[in-house]
């Protein structure tokens, strides 16, 4: 297989992984908001949805939320 094809497949896989991670994170934020009524979760969710148009920003919001949200 050519290097160009392999590179394309790697980028496609990374895109799908980032998309899955972002959707999973946004679902977690929404669930936390619905369960607790936390304005922090709602704020992160709103910023994450707005950040969908920049991609990397949404991933950063999801990572920060996972580090900050309460466990339990």
DATA-V457099 format. One record per pair of residues at least 24 apart in sequence whose ideal C-beta (glycine too) atoms are under 8 Angstrom apart, sorted by sequence separation. I is the first residue (numbers start at 0). J is the second residue. If there is no record, write none. Layout:
i = [I I]
j = [J J]
//
This chain:
i = [40 21 39 40 39 21 25 24 28 21 24 25 28 17 21 24 27 31 20 23 24 27 21 24 28 17 20 24 27]
j = [64 47 67 68 68 51 57 57 61 57 60 61 64 54 58 61 64 68 58 61 62 65 61 64 68 58 61 65 68]
//
